[in-house]
Amino acid sequence: QVQLVESGGGLVQAGGSLRLSCAASGRTFGNYAMGWFRQAPGKEREFVAGLNLGADRPYYANSVKRRVTISKDNAKNTVNLQMNGLKPEDTAVYYCAATEDYSGSFYYTEYEYDYWGQGTQVTVSS
């Protein structure tokens, strides 16, 4: 079992930045691929960014590419999401997710992740 707790959300003006963090506890953090998803009101949960098992190949949704960076700190057992150039359409609840992995695969859909945090609200004002 892995427990995930997100933090860092808040209210920011368009063009601003936020850094979300996901603190993981439980089983060995190094055996998991990690992802960030978001869900806006009335919309389905969508993939934002992912990090493979070796944490050397981040991958992103086209909608956030070049504005978002996902990173992992094994010493602190955290996965971070740095978001720059925020837009009102980025407003959503952001979720951290994990899935046990030994192959270094990439995971884009919510159904591929086994563990989820409770989410953190990001609101971008225009």
Secondary structure, DSSP 8 states (H G I E B T S, - for coil): -EEEEEE--EEEETT--EEEEEEEEES-GGGEEEEEEEE-TTS--EEEEEE-TTS--EEE-TTTTTTEEEEEETTTTEEEEEE-S--GGG-EEEEEEEEE-SS-----SGGG--EE---EEEEEE-
